[in-house]
Amino acid sequence: MSIFDGEYKEKNELYRESREFSEKTDLELQAMIDSGKETFPDVIGCPNRSCGNPLKIKVTDTEVEAYCANCSFSKIYQRKD
């Protein structure tokens, strides 16, 4: 298999798109936080096309922040009590 193979490129691109931050990922994260879980099983990439780095998670007592250390993207989720 070559990296120049069209099927390989398509599969790789679909994988990258599936782990990029999206509305679906946003809803899944909110549901997990609301249920009390503090971990997410997948690596989520930054939605900024020029960045694409994995997001970091900062957990506090009142909120959970998903942010990119490379660019200015940040999303804050409030915890339910």
N, C-alpha and C positions, 0 to 999 in steps of 0.2 A: 504494500500500500504506500502510495506516495502522498506527500503533503500537497501536491499539485492536483491530486485527484478531485474532481468536482464533488463526488459524493462525500468524501472526507471533509472538504471545506464546508459543505452544507450541514453536515452533522455537527461539526464543531461550532458553526454559527448558531444553529438551533439551541445547542447546549448553553452558549453564552447568553443568548436572549432569554432562555428559560430561567436563568439565575440572576437576571438583572432586576432591579427594584421596579415594581409595577403596581398597579391598583390591586391585583390579585394578591401579590406578596404583602402589600400594605394591610389588606383585610385579614390575611392569615396571621400576620404578626399581632395585630390588634386582638384577634380572637385568642391567641396563645397567652398574651399578657393578661387579658380579662379572666382567663381560666386559672391564672396564678403561676403559670410556667415561666421560667426565666431563661430558657435556652431555646434556640431555633436550630433545627437539624441541618439546614443548608447554609452555604456561603452565599451571601447576597452581594451582587456587584453594584457599584455606584451608577445611578441612572444618567449621569453626565457622560455623554458619548465620548468626549475627549479624555475622560478619566478612566472609568471602569474598574477602579480598585475595589477590593472587598470593603464593605462597611464595617465599622467597629460599633460595639454596643456598650453604652454606659448605663448601669442600673443604679438607681437611687431608691429611697423609700417611697417617693411620690410619683416618680416617672421613669421611663425608659427612653433613652435617646439613641437613635441609629444615626451615625455620622461618618463622613469620609474624612480621613486624616490628610488627604491630598488636595481636595478642593473644598468648597464652602457648603456642600450639601449637608443638611441636617433635618431629621424628622423626630419630633418628640411625641411620645405616647403617654397619656396620663393613666395611672393605675387606678382601678376601682377598689374602693375599700370594702 
